Amino acid sequence: MKTPEFPLTLYVDLACPLCAREVRWLARHARPERLVMRDISAPDFDAAASGRSLQQLSECLHARSASGEWLTGIDATLWSWRAAGVGRWVAPLAWRPLRPLFLAGYRLFARARPHLAWLPHPDASRRCRDACPTDEPPGR
């Protein structure tokens, strides 16, 4: 896995309680010349400008290097943490023997994430259930 060019732009969903917690933690450690975060749930976010659809960006974590290379899923997680200078916490994501396990775990998490609206959001004014797509009918 080659090192992406920094700054790395991380496309995050701040309407998601789990995502918002991780992003807040990363933001406290990251320098803007290494990691830039774009909130895909913001009303003024333009997915087309990123070259990806909002659905693609919502289905799994995406990051884009300064050279335009896309990283997704655990690779986006690994490199965003490395860009923030806290990569030692996620170093196992790069270990080849464990990658299949982490890839499978990430796929399960990505499917479950929209259904975690019941979790408290760190910013009480935001609610995942207002922004996260689910398969539930309206009014539930």
Secondary structure, DSSP 8 states (H G I E B T S, - for coil): -----SSEEEEE-TTSHHHHHHHHHHHHH--TTTEEEEETTSTT--HHHHTS-HHHHHHS-EEE-TTS-EEEHHHHHHHHHHHTT-GGGGGGGG-GGGHHHHHHHHHHHHHHGGG-TTS--SSTT--HHHHS--SS-TT-
